[in-house]
Amino acid sequence: MLMLGGGRGIPARLVRTTLPRLVLVPVVFRLVMLAQALWMAGLTGSSVLWTFAVLHLVPNVAEAVWIFRWSPAGTRLVPAADAAVAVLFVLGTTLVEQDAVITSITWTHLMGTVMIWTLLRGAPAGAVVIGVAVALHTALDPAATLGLFLTLTTALVASLALVGLVGASMRFALGFGEQQGRAAERERHRRDVHDTVLQVMESFAIPAPADELDPAASLDRLRRTARAQAMRIRISLEHEPTGPVGLHQRLRLLAAEMAAEGLRAEVVIQDEGAPELSEEAAMALHDSAREALRNTLKHSGTRRAVVSVEEIGGGVSLTVRDHGAGFDVGDRRRGFGLENSIIARMAEVGGFARIESSPGLGTRVVLLAPSVLRVPVG
């Protein structure tokens, strides 16, 4: 595991999961080389050759099945079992007549053994396997010692290169993921500030008829709103939510929040049964609806809006409707609120948002969230 740099930026759990899968590389290499050797020998190969081929095939298939079927921790048995089979191959080769194809199968198996020990136990273990294999082969066939040593050393170097390549790829992927995560967190923070602090501050600046008729009441309303928002921010900073809050409850709390700011938002629920939504989808609908209501409060010239919710096939539809001033959707440049607080927010949960408006005919914002959270592609 240290070869991948488990202590230098790559989580140990990821290393433990990845390394056993790398054993498939020498297994596939052996099977490809076996097919090549049998192709060169043709159908005229001896029964001894085919026996060696079967004995070579079975343990490799068993290793592949073991890696896929059992947990990565179970791969502790693989190196020892593989080395035992390699010893049997070397001993078996000396008992039969010298055959180039059989020798090729044996050496291929030894190369795979070196790679497996190097991948799972590190370079020193791979070097030890090379030493044992060369010593055993020297005692049985001294003439081929140098060739075997160079072949197994190549397998060791290839294993180290593979581990280095995988480690570099993992570090790059983790670094890219962290970069994307930080960017997403910055965007979420900007959106939250826009939807809470900035929107409330802007609502304070909107003149109301009561400001001149009853300045004391307007000042009291402003203070109550400021206290409520400050408390909400403090709670969000100091406490984690104790449990999931349903969409219907979120919308009723939102209506109360908007009422404190001077907008009467009527919540119409078509079906009182709790819709099946993920926490992320429910939050996206709530936050997008809040942005739409705040836009109504700031731009529409009306103090009333309707929020309707209904379940449709495969998701939940939420509509925010007002009969205010409206605007020309085609001519108006979309601001941060529409693009980031509504459209982008819904896209992040696999849903979508549609804004319909015309001058003098009010505005309708239609939101759709899927029942199952979908990660957008691209």
MOZI-V13647 format. One record per backbone hydrogen bond with DSSP energy under -1.0 kcal/mol. NH is the residue of the N-H (numbers start at 0). CO is the residue of the C=O. Records with the same first field share a line. If there is no record, write none. Layout:
NH->CO, CO
//
This chain:
4->1
5->0
7->4
9->4
14->10
15->11
16->12
17->13
18->14
21->17, 18
22->19
23->20
24->21
26->22
27->23
28->24
29->25
30->26
31->27
32->28
33->29
34->30
35->31
36->32
37->33
38->34
39->35
40->36
41->37
44->41
49->45
50->46
51->47
52->48
53->49
54->50
55->51
56->52
57->53
60->56
61->57
62->58
63->59
64->60
65->61
66->62
67->63
68->64
69->65
73->70
74->71
75->72
76->73
80->76
81->77
82->78
83->79
84->80
85->81
86->82
87->83
88->84
89->85
90->86
91->87
92->88
93->89
102->98
103->99
104->100
105->101
106->102
107->103
108->104
109->105
110->106
111->107
112->108
113->109
114->110
115->111
116->112
117->113
118->114
119->115
120->116
121->117
125->121
126->122
127->123
128->124
129->125
130->126
131->127
132->128
133->129
134->130
135->131
136->132
137->133
138->134
139->135
140->136
143->140
144->141
147->143
148->144
149->145
150->146
151->147
152->148
153->149
154->150
155->151
156->152
157->153
158->154
159->155
160->156
161->157
162->158
163->159
164->160
165->161
166->162
167->163
168->164
169->165
170->166
171->167
172->168
173->169
174->170
175->171
176->172
177->173
178->174
179->175
180->176
181->177
182->178
183->179
184->180
185->181
186->182
187->183
188->184
189->185
190->186
191->187
192->188
193->189
194->190
195->191
197->192
199->195
200->196
201->197
202->198
203->199
210->207
211->208
212->208
213->209
217->213
218->214
219->215
220->216
221->217
222->218
223->219
224->220
225->221
226->222
227->223
228->224
229->225
230->226
231->227
232->228
233->229
234->230
235->231
236->232
237->233
238->234
249->245
250->246
251->247
252->248
253->249
254->250
255->251
256->252
257->253
258->254
259->255
261->258
262->257
263->302
265->304
267->306
269->308
276->274
281->277
282->278
283->279
284->280
285->281
286->282
287->283
288->284
289->285
290->286
291->287
292->288
293->289
294->290
295->291
296->292
297->293
298->294
299->295
304->263
305->320
306->265
307->318
308->267
309->316
311->314
314->311
315->368
316->309
317->366
318->307
319->364
320->305
321->362
324->299
331->327
338->334
339->335
340->335
342->337
343->338
345->341
346->342
347->343
348->345
349->346
350->345
351->367
353->365
355->363
357->361
359->324
360->357
362->321
363->355
364->319
365->353
366->317
367->351
368->315
370->313
373->348
//
